[in-house]
Amino acid sequence: MNRINWTDEYSVGVSKLDEQHQMIVTMINKLSANHEDGHQYEPDQEILSKMVEYAELHLKYEEMLMKKHGYPDFDQHKESHGDFIIARIQLTSATDGLIPKNT
């Protein structure tokens, strides 16, 4: 897996959101490093679970902030968050039992 290097190009200009986005990138990179290291430190399933949990909290915060400030494309953006939730469910279903919890 290729690692993601955070650049200003990814910034949305809101420091709290940028920090949260950077944390998600860090978690993705941790999953990549774990794979490269032969899963020596933490099971992939645990990393994925933490990443999904964090991402869901981030999405709720982001939606709250957008609504509070009258973000013009709020409904469309919220729909993309719904797509993420669907992808999470599909990922969970696809990996359940495939990634050993103690690997």
PyMOL commands that set and color helices and strands:
alter all, ss='L'
color gray80, all
select helices_A, chain A and resi 8-10+15-36+44-68+74-95
alter helices_A, ss='H'
color red, helices_A
deselect
rebuild
show_as cartoon
